[in-house]
Amino acid sequence: MYISRLFFGLSVLLTLLILAGCSSGPGPVEVAKAAFESTVSADMNTAKPLYCEKMQSIFPSQEEMDALQKELNVQFTFDFSKLTYEVKEESEGETTVGVSGTLRVTTPQGSEDLPYDEVIHLIQENGKWLVCEE
């Protein structure tokens, strides 16, 4: 009786450890959403780690984006609440996430609703989902 309980307990523990090892962070939809929103908002410090190694090498720094915004002297705010994100295609280590809906852009001059319908390509790199456009 003691051995069967011990075996059962170890089996449950092993199963939990395996499941925990399989989940290596946020899924592709969460990564696509965070990458899209932080990139559009020019938050490069948040966005950059959400991109694959290949894309990080061409990514602008936060300082470059801050300088560009200062040079343009325009303040933008974005409302992402009317966008939806859904997995479109999945295969081993790759997926695409569709982003569609309306993106509201606000400047000191007013607001505008822009229709949006794009696809974000993600790959698994080092066990994490990352945006990696071809």
Buried (B, 14 or more C-beta within 10 A) or exposed (E): EEEEEEEEEEEEEEEEEEEEEEEEEBEBBBBBBBBBBBBBBBBBEBBBBBBBEEBBEEBBEBEEBEEEEEEEEEEEEBEBEEBEBEBEEEEEEBBBBBBBBBBBBEEEEEEEEEEBEEEBBBBBBEEBBBBBEE
